């Protein structure tokens, strides 16, 4: 297909089509986010799972054993608030089971004062607290007795024992469950059973003490009633020896019988109280003793790992979204025309050096080894080139927003495609140095733009023919003034108009706007300017600033070429 036919086929296209509104969030946006932030999305779960794994490996396992008791409340059946009385009684018994006396008895029976689990600080906070307490105790009470030290140790053991034991009522039943946690299954069962037995002993002791107090009171009452009965019997016997009034005799006999009946009732109660002292009965009975558990209760490895994985994934996703929202670098889906005020002309995929080296140039029909485009990714520039020719934009400047975005490569490819299409094309290097087109195309300083600007030689003698219709003007030996500055100021023997008279298309490779002001200097002399940005490197603020600076000096800005993209 000839260049004219290609041009006619593209005349129906709009010059630079752009989307005028944001697309709704789609799977493509999610896929782009995942592809851009996959390291963050993987790193966060990896960190949380690793920390959890370290916690699981360094934390001593704990086992929980439980003992069940049946509580028999002494509540009269005729009470109107029977349920309330039972609840009150059960709650009181639970508090008794968690009292310091019961815990102290449990600690003494199991010799917990010599158990490292209850005497040594487990956490860092406990160790710091213990160390500070020791310092304060040493400084304020240096002469503390050994018994006080033992009491303090027992208090520590009781506090830890209270933290590893639980007493609860099962539903609305009369069953109370006592649970204990320890570092071994056997120890957990021992603590739960011993705590239950200590509670039963405390219950029996309390009932025995109450019965003894009641018995002492009854004993005193029996003595008083016995004395009263003796006095009443003596008065009755004296009055019977000389009865004068039958009514008085009947009254004395009645008083004596009443005192005898009261004395017998009190004596019976006193006997029962003495029996309760000698053989007390507890209100609680063990219905299910504790057995060593078969598996640990904590840490729950599977649950912790699953939770840490979900937490890490959620944290990573949130962090990735925050970073993505705050990232001002241009991406393939960035609305450049709306954010920077410059249309996106083309997107060029990134390619590796291995892919580039593995591709061979097509054969040149003219036999001069024309450097036509070797990269299929660069074919996206063809519509742009034809549209520029259609708009009679023949003097074209190409500059990168940053260094290393591929502006020189794009300038070379545009010139190559223009020459392949049959247009007499001049590629001008205004940069020079090690990273310029002059060095890339291996041209020395014998010919160059600098000599043409100073008038040492004509343009025809300084250009190098690379291929049919493709000519290259190296930069040559640069002086103190940049070649682009001389062309922009019109103070040189050679002007942009002279170049346009001898060639159909003139393409200028300019230094990046991040380094020099060459683009702003020569921009007004050119027909149009193309900006080159790199995905993931150039920020939207840098692009917007360069575009604004070029417009302020009167440069015609065609748009932006997005290079090194991950998609089309």
PyMOL commands that set and color helices and strands:
alter all, ss='L'
color gray80, all
select helices_A, chain A and resi 3-10+27-36+38-58+82-97+100-110+112-114+116-119+124-140+146-163+185-241+246-278+301-326+336-339+353-357+376-390+407-420+437-440+449-454+459-462+483-489+496-502+518-525+540-552
alter helices_A, ss='H'
color red, helices_A
select strands_A, chain A and resi 63-71+165-169+175-182+284-288+344-349+395-400+425-429+464-467+470-473+505-510+528-534+557-565
alter strands_A, ss='S'
color yellow, strands_A
deselect
rebuild
show_as cartoon
